[in-house]
Amino acid sequence: MGRLHPDLPQHRPLTSAHRAGNRIRDAIHADRLGIDMNETDVWLRDEDLDVRHMHRLGPLPILWERWRVRLDIRGLKLHMLLRALEDDALLFLDLKGEEPDLGTAIVDELRKHAPNMRVALCGRHYP
């Protein structure tokens, strides 16, 4: 098996705080605990990069997931999370939806707000 990226641990399993990057408080807490990566769900909606796990109910500020529903009046944006974390934090960005401009929008946001931050990416819509 090949070696991991030099910034990642070679001597133990990689740790990821699932969904911790979807709330600033949780991401900072996971970082302080020494978690390797904060998993963050990113959606492109209009010009905004929303950070959330739940699905949006059309244009309404309503989020849903299985049996939960909640209002999303002041949603978290990627630039807000980037500004709250230290440059040495590693975000694991889970690209959500099928918007073709999502990757480009994320790169632009990183260059603007956190040019030195390391990120890992995954997604389901590959084109």
N, C-alpha and C positions, 0 to 999 in steps of 0.2 A: 504494500500500500504506500502511496506517495505521502510526502510530508505535508502537514497543514501549512497554511499561511504563517509566516514568521511572527505575526502579531498574536496568533492564537496559541493556546497552551499545547505543548507536545507531550506532557506527562500525565494527563488526566482527561476524562471526558469533557467535551465542550458543554458549557451550560448556557441555556437560553431562557429568559424570563418571558414566557408566552403571554402575550397581550399586555405586558407591563408598559410597553411603549405607547399604549393607547391613552395613558393618563400621565401627566407630568409628574405627579407625586409618586406614582408607582415606579416610573422609570428612574427617577433620582434614587429612590430607595433600593432598587435592584442594583444600580450602579455602585452604591455604597456597600452593598453586600458582596461585591466582587463578581457579579454575574458577567459572563463573557459578552453576551448580546442581549439587547432588549428587542423583542419581536414587536413590530409595529405594523398595523394594517393601514394602507394608504389608498384612498379613493380619489379620483379626479372628478370634481363636480363643478361645472362651468370653468372658472379660472382658478378655483381653490383646490388645494390638496388637503382633503379631510383626513383626519386620523381617527379611526373608529373601527370597531369590529362589527357592530350591528348594521343591518341594511336600512336604507332610507326609504320611506314610503313616498315615492315620487318626489314632487317639488315641495312637499310639506315638511316642516321641521319635526317629523316623527320618525323615530328609529324603532326597529323591531328585530327580534331574534327568538325563534321558537315561541316560548310562552311569555316573553317580556316585551313591553312596549314602553318607550319613554320619549319625552320631548327633548329636542336638541336645539335649544335657543342659541347658545354660545358655544358652538362646536370647536373642538381642538383642531388647529391647522398645523401642518408639518413645520412651518417656520417658527411657530411658538415652541414646539418641542425641541427643535434644533437650538434655539436660543437658550433654552433652559438647561441643556446638558453640556457637560464639559467636552472639549474637542477630542479627548481620548476615549470617549464613549463609543461603543460599536452598536449601531442600529442594524437590525435585521428587518428590512422593509419587505413586507408581503404585499405585492401589488395586486389590488382588488379591481374587479370589474373588467371591462373589455375596451376601455378608452384607448385608442391608438397613440395618443399624445402623453399618456401617463409617464412613461419612462423619461421622455424629454423634459417634462415639467418637473420631475424629481431632480434630474441633473441640474437644471436651471436653479431650482430652489437651494440645492446643496452649494452650488457655486456662489450664490448670493449670500446665504446666511451661515454656512458652515463649511468653507472650502477645505479645511483640514480634517474634517470628520471622516472616519472610515465607515463604510456601509457594506452590508451584504444584501442581496436581492433574491427574491423568489416570486413566482407568479404562476397563474394557470393559463393565461392568454398569451401565447408566445409570439404571434405575428407582430 
